[in-house]
Amino acid sequence: MLTLGGWLHTLDPFLWRISGDLGVRWYGMAYIAGFVVAWITLWALAKRGRILIRPEQVTDLIFAIVLGVLLGGRLGYVLIYQPSLLWTFEASPPWWGVLAIHKGGMASHGGMIGVAVACIWYARRVNVPALHLMDMLALVAPVGVFFGRLANFVNGELLGKIVAAPGEKAPDWSVRFPQELRDPDLRLLLYTDDQHDALAFALERVALPGDNHAVAIERLIREVQRGSAEAAASIEPLLTARHPSQLYQAFAEGVVVLVVLCAVWMKPRRPGVVSAWFLMTYGAGRIFTELYRLPDAHLRVPRPMGLTYGQWLSVAMITIGALLLAWIIANKGKTQPIGGWRARNTPPPGTDPGTDPVADPGD
């Protein structure tokens, strides 16, 4: 039983663990769920003539987007956050650090760039405005982001800032993550001698012959995830209490962005308007929520004006979104409004991709 306030995180990142680190993870299921929702939504919009591609083309678009998200997200993480993976090689599969996705490391900003590239490629293939495809992907993206942030919470990664040190009373809304035991610097910084001894005792209880310290830590975390009351009681006083920043981000980057975009796309809009609002709204939400999120260990260094990597990238997103919206307004006579989920007059399914399903005039 917890006595110091806060909730002890006991969620297992595996939906089905086959052996060791092999199994079906909630993180992977979150990606699948996001893509499925995107396919269903775009297929329904295409069926009703709200977008410029036919229902049978939606599957090809989603396949291109899957590749864009995975390649862009991974390469974005490597290039922006951890370039050392480019020259990291191991003796076990997948051998190259860039391919070790099972250890985590996907950048949402990189995934968005990958989506943009995929949209440009597919737009040329089917002869529709690339900005229109980006609008449609922006409209469904918040659902995938929402699932992804929930999976981050289940994984106990992207931890929030500390609100109470180990052994201190904490607010009931805070969360204690066993995964933080993997951070030796945190233990050296915050632990008393008695807490170091308590951790050593807890590790001795679960360690097997031949286990090193890191392996014993993983066994202890696994015991907590399996529901061991003894393991939970042994480490609860050794964990900090934190903001559940992953849930903050799920709400700000998922729910809030989706509501804003649905409001924007109530009536037909010129290509690029929805994308511009996505960039600005997501960027603003990311800047705010990162106030409660602790940067990854290798990124805990001073940044210009105190902003993190993610916040500076979000500043760039807001700037690009504002410039895109200004450009659309300045050139509004050159394009026609498209779609709108409340549009009253739309063409039947199978509209020629070269025509615009226009109903009421929009911006």
Secondary structure, DSSP 8 states (H G I E B T S, - for coil): ---SSSEE----SEEEEEETTEEEEHHHHHHHHHHHHHHHHHHHHHHTT-SSS-GGGHHHHHHHHHHHHHHHHHHHIIIII-GGGGG-B-SSTT-BGGG-GGG----HHHHHHHHHHHHHHHHHHHTS-HHHHHHHHHHHHHHHHHHHHHHHHHHT-S-B-EEE-TTS---TT-EE-GGGGG-HHHHHHH--HHHHHHHHHHHHHH--TT--HHHHHHHHHHHHHTT-HHHHHHHGGGS-EE--HHHHHIIIIIIIHHHHHHHHTTS-B-TTHHHHHHHHHHHHHHHHHGGGB---GGG-S--GGG--HHHHHHHHHHHHHHHHHHHHHHTGGGS--B--TT-S----TT--TTS----S---
